[in-house]
Amino acid sequence: MTSIKINHISSLNEPFPSPTALDAATTTHHQGTFAISTRKLPILKSAPIDAMQERLGIPIPEMIFGDNLVSITHKPTGWSIEFNAEDALDRVDKTGEKMLRVAYAGEWSSSREKTSAGISEVVKPFDWSYTTDYCGTEKPGAKDVKLHGDEHTPDIPIELLKRRDPILFNDEVVLYESELDDNGISIVSVKLRVMEHRMLLLCRMFMRLDNVLVRVRDTRVYVDFDKEEVIREYTEREDKFENVKTKLFMQGLKFDQVTIALRDANQVAPLLPLIKQGVESVILGPGLPATSTTTSRFPGQTQFPPQTQFVRPPPR
């Protein structure tokens, strides 16, 4: 039997991994009619980065895990949803319409008065904060069914997820990370936990631009293994940096604790106002419809359609 060798991160010779090598690095857990897979490999080296940059048409973040993967597959139909770095970056604005400099360049320039860098560093022909509304890459499978939403779409059953059911499989996978020229962080990561009857996946984009803005964009995918139902929820939250700092101080945190908290998306996310929310679902078991259609779009998005089709207004 031939063993598959995957180059170590320190290897000077880093070829494009073969499909066999990628399969060898992938862990798959089977639960009911679903297969849940994760893959974690080192940061891409120069040749794969150059190729990805050519395909995307924008500079790549400093830490790009282009071979990393999280996927959920319904085995009977072939339906799947996958999370990978290249597709996440492909949702970054490449037109300049959503660059933070439009609304925040003055603030960021003021915050950098003591450095030699000027606002010219900010002017790039893409959203240099790597903000993405990526909700996963969906493949409809043999029966051409897709996630879709309307006023009757169910919410993710939070109470069921609060149960202390044994966790059969869990993982965390980073897709990409940037330190925004040492002025903050932008990171997209995926966490998941699988129990006997259900699972939850969270794909989170956390962006903090120091002294300017904090953003969190979450995609949650819930799977009911008994009903063979998938629910996807997408939310956007953001607030000014100073507002978030003030809220942390109001919680009684000291200066050093606030600094640490601002690096932790789990501490920051509940403090941010909800500005957008969408929810979709699909039933993949017996008796499902032959086709599914999408409904409305997110308001105000003109560059490309959102990945979640049904939008609910934020709660008042």
C-alpha positions as CSV (number, residue, x, y, z in Angstrom):
1,M,0.0,0.0,0.0
2,T,1.4,3.4,-1.0
3,S,1.4,6.0,1.7
4,I,0.4,9.6,0.8
5,K,2.9,12.3,1.9
6,I,1.7,15.8,2.5
7,N,4.4,18.4,2.6
8,H,5.1,20.0,5.9
9,I,4.5,23.8,6.2
10,S,8.3,24.3,6.2
11,S,8.9,22.4,3.0
12,L,10.6,24.4,0.3
13,N,8.9,22.3,-2.4
14,E,5.1,22.8,-2.0
15,P,3.3,21.5,-5.1
16,F,-0.4,21.8,-5.6
17,P,-1.9,18.9,-3.5
18,S,-3.2,16.1,-5.6
19,P,-6.8,15.0,-5.1
20,T,-5.5,11.8,-3.4
21,A,-3.4,13.9,-1.0
22,L,-6.4,16.1,-0.2
23,D,-8.6,13.1,0.5
24,A,-5.9,11.7,2.8
25,A,-6.1,15.0,4.8
26,T,-9.9,15.0,5.0
27,T,-11.8,13.7,8.1
28,T,-15.3,12.6,7.5
29,H,-18.0,11.8,10.1
30,H,-21.2,10.0,9.0
31,Q,-24.4,10.7,10.9
32,G,-27.7,9.4,9.5
33,T,-28.0,10.2,5.8
34,F,-25.4,13.0,6.1
35,A,-21.6,13.1,5.7
36,I,-19.7,15.9,7.5
37,S,-16.2,16.5,6.3
38,T,-13.4,18.9,7.5
39,R,-9.9,19.5,6.2
40,K,-7.0,21.5,7.7
41,L,-3.8,22.0,5.9
42,P,-1.0,24.6,6.1
43,I,-1.1,28.2,4.7
44,L,-0.7,28.2,0.9
45,K,2.7,28.9,-0.6
46,S,3.6,31.2,-3.5
47,A,2.5,29.2,-6.5
48,P,-1.1,28.3,-5.3
49,I,-1.4,31.9,-4.0
50,D,-0.4,33.4,-7.4
51,A,-2.9,31.1,-9.1
52,M,-5.8,32.0,-6.7
53,Q,-5.0,35.7,-7.0
54,E,-5.1,35.5,-10.7
55,R,-8.5,33.8,-10.6
56,L,-10.0,36.2,-8.0
57,G,-8.5,39.5,-9.3
58,I,-7.7,40.8,-5.9
59,P,-4.7,40.6,-3.5
60,I,-4.9,37.5,-1.2
61,P,-4.9,37.9,2.7
62,E,-1.5,37.2,4.4
63,M,-2.8,34.0,5.9
64,I,-4.8,32.0,3.3
65,F,-5.7,28.4,4.0
66,G,-6.8,27.6,0.4
67,D,-6.9,23.8,0.9
68,N,-9.0,24.0,4.1
69,L,-12.6,22.8,3.8
70,V,-15.8,22.1,5.7
71,S,-18.7,20.4,3.9
72,I,-22.1,18.8,4.7
73,T,-23.4,16.3,2.2
74,H,-26.8,14.6,2.0
75,K,-25.8,11.2,0.7
76,P,-29.1,10.0,-0.9
77,T,-29.6,13.2,-3.0
78,G,-26.0,14.5,-3.4
79,W,-27.1,17.9,-2.0
80,S,-24.2,19.6,-0.2
81,I,-23.0,22.9,1.3
82,E,-19.3,23.6,1.4
83,F,-17.2,26.3,3.0
84,N,-13.8,27.2,1.4
85,A,-11.5,30.2,1.3
86,E,-11.6,30.9,-2.4
87,D,-15.3,31.1,-2.6
88,A,-15.4,33.3,0.5
89,L,-12.9,35.7,-1.0
90,D,-14.9,35.7,-4.3
91,R,-17.7,37.4,-2.4
92,V,-15.4,40.3,-1.4
93,D,-16.4,43.5,-3.2
94,K,-14.0,44.1,-6.2
95,T,-15.6,47.3,-7.4
96,G,-14.6,49.7,-4.7
97,E,-18.2,50.4,-3.9
98,K,-18.0,49.0,-0.4
99,M,-14.5,50.1,0.6
100,L,-14.4,51.4,4.1
101,R,-12.5,54.5,2.9
102,V,-15.8,55.8,1.5
103,A,-17.3,56.3,4.9
104,Y,-14.4,56.0,7.3
105,A,-11.2,57.2,5.5
106,G,-11.2,60.4,7.5
107,E,-11.5,58.6,10.8
108,W,-8.8,56.1,10.0
109,S,-6.5,58.8,8.7
110,S,-6.8,60.6,11.9
111,S,-6.2,57.5,13.9
112,R,-2.9,57.0,12.0
113,E,-1.6,60.6,12.4
114,K,1.5,59.4,14.3
115,T,2.5,57.0,11.6
116,S,4.3,57.7,8.3
117,A,1.6,56.0,6.3
118,G,-1.0,58.2,4.7
119,I,-4.5,57.7,3.5
120,S,-3.1,56.6,0.1
121,E,-2.5,53.2,1.6
122,V,-6.2,52.7,2.0
123,V,-7.1,53.5,-1.6
124,K,-7.1,50.1,-3.3
125,P,-9.4,48.8,-6.0
126,F,-11.2,46.3,-3.7
127,D,-12.6,46.0,-0.2
128,W,-9.2,45.7,1.7
129,S,-11.1,44.7,4.9
130,Y,-12.0,41.4,3.2
131,T,-15.6,41.7,4.3
132,T,-17.6,38.9,2.8
133,D,-21.2,37.9,2.9
134,Y,-20.2,34.3,2.2
135,C,-22.9,31.8,3.3
136,G,-21.3,28.6,1.9
137,T,-21.2,27.1,-1.6
138,E,-24.4,25.1,-2.2
139,K,-24.8,22.3,-4.7
140,P,-28.4,21.1,-5.3
141,G,-27.7,17.5,-6.1
142,A,-29.7,15.0,-8.1
143,K,-33.2,16.4,-7.3
144,D,-32.2,20.0,-7.9
145,V,-33.3,21.2,-4.5
146,K,-31.9,24.3,-2.9
147,L,-32.2,26.3,0.3
148,H,-35.0,28.8,0.0
149,G,-37.1,31.0,2.3
150,D,-40.4,32.7,2.8
151,E,-42.6,33.9,5.7
152,H,-43.1,30.3,6.8
153,T,-39.4,29.3,7.0
154,P,-38.6,27.9,10.4
155,D,-36.0,29.4,12.7
156,I,-33.1,27.4,14.0
157,P,-34.5,25.6,17.2
158,I,-32.2,27.1,19.8
159,E,-33.8,25.3,22.7
160,L,-32.9,21.9,21.2
161,L,-29.3,23.0,20.8
162,K,-29.2,23.9,24.5
163,R,-29.6,20.3,25.4
164,R,-26.5,18.6,26.8
165,D,-26.4,15.9,24.2
166,P,-23.0,14.2,23.7
167,I,-20.9,15.7,21.0
168,L,-19.9,13.0,18.5
169,F,-17.8,15.2,16.2
170,N,-16.5,18.7,16.4
171,D,-13.9,20.8,14.6
172,E,-12.8,24.4,13.9
173,V,-11.3,25.4,10.5
174,V,-9.8,28.8,9.5
175,L,-10.3,29.9,5.9
176,Y,-8.3,33.1,5.8
177,E,-7.0,35.9,8.1
178,S,-5.6,39.4,7.6
179,E,-4.1,41.8,10.1
180,L,-5.2,44.8,7.9
181,D,-1.7,46.3,7.8
182,D,-1.4,45.9,11.6
183,N,-4.6,48.0,12.1
184,G,-6.9,45.2,13.2
185,I,-8.0,41.9,12.0
186,S,-10.3,40.2,9.4
187,I,-10.8,36.5,9.8
188,V,-13.2,33.9,8.5
189,S,-13.5,30.6,10.3
190,V,-15.9,27.7,10.6
191,K,-16.9,25.8,13.7
192,L,-19.2,22.8,13.9
193,R,-20.5,20.3,16.4
194,V,-22.4,17.1,15.7
195,M,-24.8,15.4,18.1
196,E,-26.8,12.2,17.5
197,H,-30.0,13.9,16.2
198,R,-28.8,17.3,15.1
199,M,-25.7,19.5,14.3
200,L,-24.8,23.2,14.1
201,L,-22.2,24.9,12.0
202,L,-21.1,28.5,12.4
203,C,-19.2,30.3,9.7
204,R,-18.1,33.7,11.1
205,M,-16.4,36.7,9.6
206,F,-15.0,38.9,12.3
207,M,-13.5,42.3,11.2
208,R,-12.1,44.9,13.6
209,L,-10.6,48.0,12.2
210,D,-9.0,49.7,15.2
211,N,-10.5,53.0,16.2
212,V,-13.0,52.8,13.3
213,L,-15.4,49.8,13.0
214,V,-16.3,46.3,14.2
215,R,-18.2,43.8,12.1
216,V,-19.5,40.3,12.6
217,R,-21.2,38.3,9.8
218,D,-22.5,34.9,10.9
219,T,-23.8,32.0,8.9
220,R,-25.4,29.2,10.9
221,V,-26.3,25.9,9.3
222,Y,-28.6,23.6,11.4
223,V,-29.2,20.0,10.4
224,D,-32.0,17.8,11.8
225,F,-30.8,14.3,11.0
226,D,-34.2,12.7,11.7
227,K,-36.2,15.0,9.5
228,E,-33.4,15.4,7.0
229,E,-34.0,19.1,7.2
230,V,-31.4,21.9,6.8
231,I,-31.9,25.5,8.0
232,R,-29.5,28.3,7.2
233,E,-29.5,31.6,9.0
234,Y,-27.4,34.6,8.0
235,T,-26.9,37.8,10.1
236,E,-24.9,41.0,9.9
237,R,-23.9,43.0,12.9
238,E,-21.7,46.1,13.1
239,D,-21.0,49.2,15.2
240,K,-18.4,51.9,15.5
241,F,-15.2,50.9,17.4
242,E,-15.7,53.5,20.1
243,N,-19.3,52.4,20.8
244,V,-18.1,48.8,21.3
245,K,-15.4,50.0,23.7
246,T,-17.9,52.0,25.7
247,K,-20.2,49.0,26.0
248,L,-17.3,46.9,27.3
249,F,-16.3,49.5,29.9
250,M,-20.0,49.7,31.0
251,Q,-19.8,45.9,31.7
252,G,-17.2,46.7,34.3
253,L,-14.1,45.6,32.4
254,K,-10.8,47.4,33.0
255,F,-8.6,48.8,30.2
256,D,-6.5,45.7,29.7
257,Q,-9.6,43.5,29.7
258,V,-11.3,45.7,27.1
259,T,-8.2,45.4,24.9
260,I,-8.4,41.6,25.1
261,A,-12.2,41.5,24.6
262,L,-11.9,43.5,21.4
263,R,-9.9,40.6,20.0
264,D,-12.6,38.1,20.9
265,A,-15.5,37.8,18.4
266,N,-17.5,35.8,21.0
267,Q,-17.4,38.8,23.4
268,V,-18.0,41.4,20.9
269,A,-20.7,39.9,18.7
270,P,-23.6,40.2,21.3
271,L,-22.8,43.9,21.7
272,L,-23.3,44.8,18.0
273,P,-26.6,45.9,16.6
274,L,-28.3,43.5,14.2
275,I,-28.6,45.2,10.8
276,K,-29.5,42.3,8.5
277,Q,-30.9,38.8,8.9
278,G,-32.0,36.1,6.4
279,V,-33.2,32.5,6.9
280,E,-33.7,29.6,4.5
281,S,-34.4,25.9,4.7
282,V,-34.8,22.7,2.7
283,I,-36.2,19.3,3.4
284,L,-34.1,16.6,1.7
285,G,-35.9,13.5,2.9
286,P,-38.7,11.5,1.1
287,G,-41.5,13.5,-0.3
288,L,-39.5,16.7,-1.0
289,P,-40.5,18.8,-3.9
290,A,-38.8,18.3,-7.3
291,T,-37.6,21.9,-7.5
292,S,-37.2,24.9,-5.3
293,T,-37.2,28.6,-6.2
294,T,-35.7,31.6,-4.5
295,T,-37.6,34.6,-3.3
296,S,-36.5,38.2,-2.4
297,R,-33.1,39.8,-2.2
298,F,-31.3,41.7,0.5
299,P,-32.3,45.4,0.1
300,G,-29.5,47.7,-1.1
301,Q,-27.2,45.1,-2.6
302,T,-26.5,45.9,-6.3
303,Q,-23.1,44.3,-7.0
304,F,-24.2,40.7,-6.8
305,P,-27.2,38.9,-5.3
306,P,-27.0,37.7,-1.7
307,Q,-26.6,34.1,-0.9
308,T,-29.6,34.0,1.4
309,Q,-32.8,34.8,-0.4
310,F,-35.3,35.5,2.3
311,V,-34.7,38.5,4.6
312,R,-36.4,39.3,7.9
313,P,-36.2,42.8,9.4
314,P,-34.1,43.0,12.5
315,P,-36.1,42.8,15.8
316,R,-36.9,46.1,17.3
